[in-house]
């Protein structure tokens, strides 16, 4: 049976935050600003540029304020920051951001490890975060981590997930994101939860934040497209992974997703060749290879690339 696919898809580049946060080699602020400029010039319209967390926990994000204060002013491009508490909200607002992603975990164990709070405590904190964010005039993307499974607890009850989604929507958030933080999702679980989340969200966008730990990232994208998801988080080169989840690998590669979508006739507005150059430059910087594929394929001049 032929599926009906959307004409275009929105891709949020999270390499600057999720991609870099686990790297021990600190990326200088100037280098980060160069990366942001490069991904914007490649056509990316949404970029998560930093995480407002304690620098002792995530040293890579210690310059979050400086990065945000020096962001280029580009019409049509949305820069956002990741926050885990009200202090993070206040820091992001003071740094000049107008959009934040506030996230908590659907797994109690992961919540305690990642945010030092039980799931119930995290939900109360989240409500306060939304309140403070709105007082600062911010638009807020809510998020749930470990939606499709937890390495500590196993499968997460979908009823718990959807109840948490509804609570977040009821607080007046502007967008919602479902994160496969551990890469445990499969096409069926993606569709079962995403279909109901889209119904709950109504006219608010639902994002999927997918990791490729078990190699099912792009298969999960296809499953999501079939049930109306058109917004995805990615990271250049397939970088990323939560520092507090054992064995977590990177996000789905921006280049791999954009290339596949273009082959399918789905537009993203992103130049995969220019973005691939960003990933290769970072492989040189860190002295290692990333899990993505197309940034290396695009480098070769002895093979034909077919869209």
C-alpha positions as CSV (number, residue, x, y, z in Angstrom):
1,X,0.0,0.0,0.0
2,X,1.4,3.4,-1.0
3,X,1.7,5.9,1.9
4,X,1.0,9.6,1.6
5,X,4.0,11.6,2.8
6,X,4.2,15.3,3.7
7,X,5.6,17.8,1.2
8,X,8.0,19.1,3.7
9,X,9.5,18.4,7.1
10,X,11.0,20.7,9.8
11,X,14.4,19.6,11.1
12,X,15.8,21.1,14.3
13,X,19.6,20.8,14.5
14,X,20.7,19.8,18.0
15,X,24.4,19.1,17.3
16,X,25.5,22.2,19.1
17,X,23.8,21.0,22.3
18,X,23.1,17.3,22.3
19,X,25.9,16.6,19.9
20,X,28.6,18.3,21.9
21,X,27.5,17.8,25.5
22,X,29.2,14.4,26.0
23,X,32.5,15.4,24.3
24,X,35.4,15.8,26.7
25,X,37.4,18.1,24.4
26,X,35.9,21.6,25.0
27,X,34.9,23.4,21.8
28,X,35.8,27.1,22.0
29,X,33.1,29.6,21.9
30,X,34.4,31.0,18.6
31,X,34.3,27.5,17.0
32,X,30.7,27.1,18.2
33,X,29.7,30.4,16.6
34,X,31.3,29.3,13.4
35,X,29.3,26.0,13.5
36,X,26.1,27.9,14.1
37,X,26.8,30.2,11.2
38,X,27.6,27.2,8.9
39,X,24.4,25.3,9.7
40,X,22.3,28.4,9.2
41,X,24.0,29.0,5.8
42,X,23.2,25.3,5.0
43,X,19.5,26.2,5.3
44,X,18.7,25.0,8.9
45,X,15.9,27.1,10.3
46,X,15.8,25.8,13.9
47,X,19.0,25.4,15.9
48,X,19.3,24.4,19.6
49,X,22.5,26.2,20.5
50,X,23.1,25.4,24.2
51,X,22.0,23.8,27.4
52,X,21.6,25.9,30.5
53,X,22.8,23.4,33.1
54,X,25.4,23.6,35.8
55,X,28.9,23.7,34.1
56,X,30.3,21.2,36.6
57,X,27.8,18.6,35.3
58,X,28.2,19.5,31.6
59,X,31.5,21.5,31.1
60,X,30.9,21.8,27.4
61,X,27.9,24.1,28.1
62,X,29.8,26.5,30.4
63,X,29.7,29.3,27.8
64,X,26.0,29.1,27.1
65,X,25.4,32.7,27.8
66,X,28.3,33.9,25.7
67,X,27.2,31.9,22.7
68,X,23.6,33.2,23.0
69,X,24.6,36.8,23.3
70,X,26.7,36.5,20.1
71,X,24.2,34.7,17.9
72,X,23.7,36.1,14.4
73,X,20.4,37.9,13.7
74,X,18.9,35.9,10.8
75,X,15.3,36.3,9.7
76,X,13.3,33.1,9.8
77,X,15.8,31.2,12.0
78,X,14.8,30.1,15.5
79,X,17.6,29.7,18.1
80,X,16.7,27.8,21.3
81,X,18.2,26.6,24.6
82,X,17.7,23.5,26.6
83,X,16.6,23.9,30.3
84,X,16.0,21.6,33.2
85,X,14.9,24.0,35.9
86,X,13.7,27.6,36.6
87,X,17.2,28.8,37.0
88,X,17.9,27.6,33.5
89,X,14.8,29.4,32.2
90,X,16.0,32.6,33.8
91,X,19.5,32.3,32.4
92,X,18.2,31.6,28.9
93,X,15.9,34.7,29.0
94,X,18.7,36.9,30.3
95,X,21.0,35.7,27.5
96,X,18.4,36.9,25.0
97,X,16.7,33.7,23.8
98,X,13.0,33.8,23.1
99,X,12.4,30.0,22.8
100,X,13.4,27.2,25.2
101,X,13.0,23.5,25.4
102,X,12.0,22.4,28.9
103,X,12.2,18.6,29.4
104,X,11.6,16.0,32.1
105,X,11.8,12.2,32.0
106,X,9.0,9.7,31.8
107,X,11.2,7.3,33.7
108,X,11.5,7.8,37.4
109,X,14.9,6.3,37.6
110,X,16.3,8.3,34.8
111,X,14.7,11.4,36.2
112,X,16.6,10.9,39.5
113,X,19.9,10.4,37.7
114,X,19.4,13.2,35.1
115,X,17.6,15.8,37.2
116,X,18.1,14.7,40.8
117,X,14.3,14.5,41.2
118,X,11.6,11.8,41.2
119,X,9.2,11.9,38.2
120,X,6.5,13.4,40.4
121,X,8.9,16.1,41.7
122,X,10.0,16.8,38.2
123,X,6.4,17.3,37.1
124,X,5.9,19.9,39.8
125,X,9.1,21.6,38.8
126,X,8.1,21.6,35.2
127,X,4.8,23.4,36.0
128,X,6.9,26.1,37.7
129,X,9.3,26.3,34.8
130,X,6.4,26.9,32.4
131,X,5.1,29.6,34.7
132,X,8.4,31.4,34.9
133,X,9.0,31.0,31.2
134,X,5.7,32.6,30.3
135,X,6.5,35.5,32.8
136,X,9.6,36.1,30.7
137,X,7.7,36.0,27.5
138,X,9.3,32.9,26.2
139,X,7.8,30.3,23.9
140,X,8.2,26.9,25.3
141,X,8.7,23.5,23.8
142,X,7.9,20.8,26.4
143,X,9.6,17.5,26.3
144,X,9.5,14.0,27.6
145,X,12.6,11.9,27.8
146,X,12.8,8.0,27.7
147,X,9.3,7.9,26.2
148,X,9.9,4.7,24.3
149,X,12.0,2.8,26.9
150,X,14.5,3.2,29.7
151,X,17.8,1.3,30.2
152,X,17.1,1.3,33.9
153,X,13.4,0.4,34.0
154,X,12.7,-1.1,30.6
155,X,9.4,-0.3,28.8
156,X,7.6,2.8,30.0
157,X,3.8,2.5,30.3
158,X,2.3,4.5,27.3
159,X,-0.6,5.6,29.6
160,X,1.9,7.3,31.9
161,X,3.6,9.0,28.9
162,X,0.3,10.2,27.4
163,X,-0.9,11.4,30.8
164,X,2.3,13.4,31.1
165,X,1.8,14.8,27.6
166,X,-1.7,16.0,28.5
167,X,-0.5,17.6,31.7
168,X,2.1,19.6,29.8
169,X,-0.3,20.7,27.1
170,X,-2.7,21.8,29.7
171,X,-0.1,24.1,31.1
172,X,-0.1,26.0,27.9
173,X,3.2,25.0,26.3
174,X,3.6,25.9,22.6
175,X,5.1,22.6,21.3
176,X,5.7,19.1,22.6
177,X,8.6,16.7,22.0
178,X,8.8,13.0,22.5
179,X,12.4,11.7,23.0
180,X,13.6,8.2,22.4
181,X,16.6,9.1,24.6
182,X,17.8,5.5,24.8
183,X,17.2,4.5,21.2
184,X,14.8,1.7,22.2
185,X,11.9,2.7,20.1
186,X,10.7,0.6,17.1
187,X,8.3,1.6,14.3
188,X,5.3,0.1,16.0
189,X,5.9,1.8,19.4
190,X,6.6,5.1,17.5
191,X,3.2,4.9,15.8
192,X,1.2,3.8,18.8
193,X,2.4,6.7,21.0
194,X,2.8,9.4,18.3
195,X,-0.7,8.9,16.9
196,X,-2.2,9.6,20.3
197,X,0.2,12.4,21.1
198,X,-0.7,14.2,17.8
199,X,-4.4,13.9,18.7
200,X,-3.8,15.4,22.1
201,X,-1.7,18.2,20.7
202,X,-4.3,19.4,18.2
203,X,-2.8,22.3,16.3
204,X,0.5,22.3,18.3
205,X,3.5,20.7,16.7
206,X,4.8,17.3,18.0
207,X,8.5,16.7,17.6
208,X,10.3,13.4,17.7
209,X,13.8,13.4,19.2
210,X,15.3,10.1,18.0
211,X,18.5,8.3,18.8
212,X,20.0,5.6,16.7
213,X,21.4,3.3,19.4
214,X,19.8,0.2,18.0
215,X,20.0,1.2,14.3
216,X,16.3,1.9,13.9
217,X,16.4,5.7,13.7
218,X,15.4,6.2,10.1
219,X,12.9,3.4,10.2
220,X,11.3,5.2,13.1
221,X,11.2,8.4,11.1
222,X,9.3,6.6,8.3
223,X,6.8,5.2,10.8
224,X,6.3,8.6,12.3
225,X,5.8,10.3,8.9
226,X,3.0,7.8,8.3
227,X,1.0,9.0,11.3
228,X,1.4,12.8,10.8
229,X,4.7,13.7,12.5
230,X,6.6,16.3,10.4
231,X,9.1,17.7,13.0
232,X,12.3,16.0,13.9
233,X,15.4,16.7,16.0
234,X,18.8,15.6,14.5
235,X,22.5,16.2,15.1
236,X,25.2,16.7,12.4
237,X,27.1,13.5,11.8
238,X,24.9,11.6,14.2
239,X,26.6,13.1,17.3
240,X,25.1,13.1,20.7
241,X,23.9,10.9,23.5
242,X,22.8,11.5,27.1
243,X,25.8,11.5,29.6
244,X,23.5,9.9,32.2
245,X,22.3,6.9,30.1
246,X,24.8,4.1,29.8
247,X,25.4,3.0,26.3
248,X,23.4,5.8,24.7
249,X,24.6,6.7,21.2
250,X,24.0,9.7,19.0
251,X,21.0,11.3,17.5
252,X,19.9,10.4,14.0
253,X,22.2,12.1,11.6
254,X,21.0,15.4,10.1
255,X,22.6,14.6,6.8
256,X,21.2,11.0,6.7
257,X,17.7,12.2,7.4
258,X,17.8,15.2,5.0
259,X,19.2,13.0,2.2
260,X,16.6,10.3,2.6
261,X,13.8,12.8,2.7
262,X,15.0,14.5,-0.4
263,X,15.1,11.2,-2.2
264,X,11.5,10.7,-1.2
265,X,10.5,14.1,-2.6
266,X,10.1,15.7,0.9
267,X,11.7,19.1,1.3
268,X,13.6,20.4,4.3
269,X,15.3,23.4,2.8
270,X,18.7,22.1,4.0
271,X,21.7,21.7,1.7
272,X,23.1,18.2,2.7
273,X,26.4,18.9,1.0
274,X,27.1,22.0,3.0
275,X,26.0,20.4,6.2
276,X,28.2,17.4,5.5
277,X,31.2,19.7,5.4
278,X,30.3,20.8,9.0
279,X,30.4,17.2,10.2
280,X,33.6,16.4,8.5
281,X,35.3,19.4,10.0
282,X,34.2,18.3,13.5
283,X,35.5,14.8,12.9
284,X,38.9,16.4,12.2
285,X,38.5,18.6,15.3
286,X,37.8,15.7,17.6
287,X,40.0,13.2,15.8
288,X,37.3,10.5,15.4
289,X,34.5,9.3,13.2
290,X,30.9,9.9,13.8
291,X,28.1,7.3,13.3
292,X,26.4,9.1,10.4
293,X,27.0,8.0,6.8
294,X,26.1,10.7,4.3
295,X,28.7,13.3,5.4
296,X,31.3,10.8,4.3
297,X,29.5,9.7,1.2
298,X,29.1,13.3,0.1
299,X,32.9,13.8,0.3
300,X,33.6,11.2,-2.4
301,X,33.9,12.3,-6.0
302,X,34.2,8.8,-7.5
303,X,30.5,7.9,-7.0
304,X,27.3,9.4,-8.3
305,X,24.8,10.8,-5.7
306,X,21.2,10.3,-6.8
307,X,18.4,12.2,-5.3
